[in-house]
Each structure stands twice: as C-alpha cells, then as structure tokens.
Amino acid sequence: MAADKAQSWAYSEDFITESEAAAEARARAEEFGIAAVSTGTGAALRLLAAASHARAVAEIGTGTGVSGLWLLDGMDPEGVLTTIDVEVEHQRAAKEAFAAAGIRATRTRPISGRALDVLPRLADAAYDLVFIDAEPSEAGDYADQAVRMLRSGGSLAVTDALWHDRVADPARRDEATVAMRELGRRLREDERLIPALLPSGDGLLVAVKR
C-alpha cells in the first residue's frame, strides 16, 4: 500500500471515536487474545444497523462485546441482538460490557454453542442484519444460513474479508485465504444479493438481500 493510502486508511479507521464501553471491551478482548473488530469496522456495522432501522440482528462471534456494542448503538432502541459464541467466558465478558454501557438485558439474547448447531434453529427471513466474525473455514457455511435468515432488504456483513491482505494476491493459496476469496466470489455471483467489499479493518464483505 502506498504511503498516502496507508495514511488515508488509518485516518478513516479513526474517523469515528470509539465509545468508552467499546474501548474497555476491546482491552478485555486483548486479555483473552481475541482480535476484536476495528473501530472503522464497528462504525460501518453501526451504520448498516441504523440504515435498516434494525430490530433483529444476529451476530456470529460474540467475543467480549465490541462488535455487539457498535451494532446495538445503531439498532432501533427496542431492537434485540442475538449473539452466538461457543466460549461461555467470552459471553460473560460481553454481558458485563453491555451492562456497563447501560444496555437493558432484554435487548440481547446470548446463545452459547456452535454456530452451525444454533443457526438452523433461527427463523427464515426474520433478521435485518447478520454479522459474521468467525474462522474463514466456517464463514461460508454461516453465510449460507445468514442469507436464509435475512429478510428482503436485510444486510449480511463478514469481517476479515481481505484476510491480512492476502486475498488480493492470487499467489496466496493457504486454506484460510482461499476460503475467504471463495466466499467473496460466491456472494458476488449470487443473484439474490447486492454485494460490496469495504476496506474497513481487515476487509468487510457486505451484501444486501434483494
């Protein structure tokens, strides 16, 4: 990346100031060794939630609540975030972050378990936004479920879509890079979706369901 583009990317990442609650949740994520979404990615998620007046959002990968706080901030004041994570300890930290931010417990629905076990039980065409923050090897399966879950006009967002700047390099053929590259191709070619790839964070792949 040219120096001027690197500077512009850094500027855009810091364009929106992170809330104190999100900053504290990010520090907690570092303690757990979790890579939380960047501030620029969080701002984009909040924008997507606000643009759709989201009342029902599903998040795959709770972490310590950084992305959840951004999503909740953009959602309808009565909206509910369903957030899935296999790590109970992470979800406990996220609940503490939500409480510290003054978010009512009724606005979050944490579900502990494997996403591929949980997602098939969630309703068709019932969600305004589905956010995927997961290992590349599983992101494609989650995206299939997400498209089913979204209403017409609902949005899908997948983080790490550029996977450490490797996806754009065709010579990179490791499993994770290939998985994210393939997911991008699939969403780009899916006639049910209107996609875009945003350079926020490590890449945010977004699509709106027609």
N, C-alpha and C positions, 0 to 999 in steps of 0.2 A: 504494500500500500504506500503510495506516495506520501511524503511528509504532510502536505496540505490536507490530503484526505484523512490521514490519521488524526490530524488536529480537528478537522470538522466532525469526525466520528466521535471523538472524545467530548467535543462541545455539545453534540446532540445527546450523548448519554447523560450529561449533567444539566441539560436544558431545564428539566423539571427537578425540583428539590424533593428528596425522599422525606417522608414523614418520620418523626422521631420513633414511632412504633415500628415502622418498617426497618429503620436503621438498627434498632435493638434486636429485631428478629433476624436481621442479616448477621449481626455479631454472634447471635446464638447458632446460626447455621454454620458459621466458621468453626465454632467449638465442636460441632457434630461432624465436621468435614463435609458439609453439604455445599454444593455450588448453587447458591440462590440466583434467581433471575436478576439481571442487571437493572439499574434504575431506568434506563431507556426502555427496556422490555416491559418493566412494570407500568411505565407511563402509557405504553402502547396498549397493554391489556386493559388498563383503566379506561382508555379512550374507546376501545371496542365495546366494553360493557356499557359505557354511557351512551354511545351512539345507538345501541339497540334497546336502550331502556331495560336492560336485562333484569329479569326477575328470577330466572332459574339458570344457574351456571354450574357446570361440573368441572372439577379440577382433578387431574390425574397426577399425583405427586404433591402431597401437602407440604413436605419439608417442614420448616419451622414457621411457616405462615407468611413469608414475604410476598409471594405472588397473590396469596389469598387476600391480604390487606389491600393490595392495589385493586384487585377485582371488586372487592366489597365497596371500595371507595367510589367506583364508577357505577355500580349497580343501583337499581331502584331501591329506595330506603326500606322497602319491605321485601326485597329480594333475598333468596336463600342460596347459599353456596354449598354445594355438595362436594366434599373434598375427600379423596381416596389416597391412602398410603398404607403400605404393608408394615411400616415401622410405627408401633404404638408410641414409643418415646418421642418420635418426631411430632406426632399429632398432639401429644400432651403439650409440647413446647408451643405449637401453633395455637392451641386453645388459650394458653397463657398470653400469647401475643394479641389475639383477638380481644380478650378481656381487657388487657392493658390499653387497647385502643378504644375502649368503650363500646364495642360491638355486642349487641344482645346475643345471648346464646341461641335464641330461636332463629337467628339469621345464618347459622352454619349447621351443616349436617356432616360431621366427620364419619367416615366409614373406614374401619381397619380391615385390610385384606388385600389379596392380589387383585389388581385391577381387572384382569381377564376373567376373574370369577365374579366380580361385582358388576361390571358394565353391562353384561347381558340381562341383568335384572332391572336395569333402569329403563324408563319408558321411551317409546318411539316418539320422535317429533315433539318432545316436551321441553327442550332446552334452548335457550337463546344463545349460549356460548359454551363451548367445551375447550378447555385448555389442557394441553398435554406437555408435561415436563417429565420425561422418562428416558430410559435407556433406548438408544436407537434401534436395537434388535427387536423391541416390542412396540415401538411407536406406530408402525404400520398397522398392527392389529388393533391398537387403540383408536387409530384414525378411522378404521372401518366401522367400529362401534359408534364413534362420535358422529359420523355422517348420518347414521341411522337415528341417533338421539336428537339431532338438531331439527328445529322447525324450519320451514321455508323462511329465508332471510336471516337465519342464525349463522353464527361465525364459529369456525374452527381455528385454533391457534396452536402451533407446535414450536417449542423453543429448541435451541441448539441446531437449527436447520442448516447452518453452514459448517457445523462440527469442527471447531478450531481452525477455520479457514481451509479445510481440506476438501470440502465438497466441490468447490470450483475447479480443483486440479484433477483432471481425468487420470493422471498417473497414480493418484491415491486410490488403492484398491483394498484397504483394510475393511473388515466386516462392518464396523460402525459407520464409516464414511459411505460405503456402498449402500447401506440401509437408508441413510438419510437422503442420499442422492436419489435412490429409487422412490422413496416416499414423495419427494418433490415432483418427480416425473409423474407419478400416479395422480397426484392432486391436480397437476397442471393439465392432464389429459382427461380428467373426469368431467364429463359434460354436465353433471349435477352441480358443479362448483365453479365459482369465480375466484381464482387464486391470485396471490401476490407473495413475493418474498421480500421481507423488510430486513435491512442490515442492522436492526437493533440488537444489542447484545451479541450473542453468537449466532444471530440469524433467527428471525421469527417468521415462520411459514404460516400464512393466514389464508383462509378461504371462506367465502360466503356461500351458503347453500341456496340454490335458485328456488 
